[in-house]
Amino acid sequence: YIQCTTWRDKKQVVFLSSNTVGYSDGMTVRRNSRGKRQRDEFPGPRAQRDYVRYFNAVDRNDRDSADWSTSIRTIRYYIRIFCWALDRVVHTLYVVVCYLAKSGIGIVEWSKYLSKNSGRYDFQVDLAIAIINYAIALEWDGVSHPRPRWMRQSSFIPCECGVFFFC
């Protein structure tokens, strides 16, 4: 289930949550009021409590979408939605791979993605190369003719590195 909750704090806030769905019976939020030393309690939604607990993750996600977007400018809304969803999937995959690398689970080479300078960039480039290689492997064995229509038809030098079909 997904719940959309609107709430008036200092300004209008809308939460879209799948974590806490249902009526927020008895949930309170403490806020400072003008002219009072003690904080007052106000009723608040469950999603606000989760946001306060995990807001750093939300801010990191927003920052990631600003820095590493695959979006293109278009008037077609469905392409923008697809690019947004692709951004979030790639970000989630990156977070999972980094978590596994920190925990010592998975491939040893994943530890290079923990670098603060080029880790995210290296991850995105390696992911793109892996997806391209997978797509080529589905359509072509690397030797036979004809090649798929979407591939370059002129000759190229086969690569023996084992990472790419050609260089």
Salt bridges, closest charged atoms under 4 A:
ASP9 OD1 - ARG31 NE 3.00
ASP40 OD2 - LYS36 NZ 3.28
ASP50 OD1 - ARG49 NE 3.87
ASP50 OD1 - ARG53 NH1 3.95
ASP64 OD2 - ARG88 NH2 3.55
ASP64 OD2 - HIS91 ND1 3.16
ASP64 OD1 - ARG120 NE 2.97
ASP67 OD2 - ARG63 NE 2.96
ASP126 OD2 - LYS112 NZ 2.89
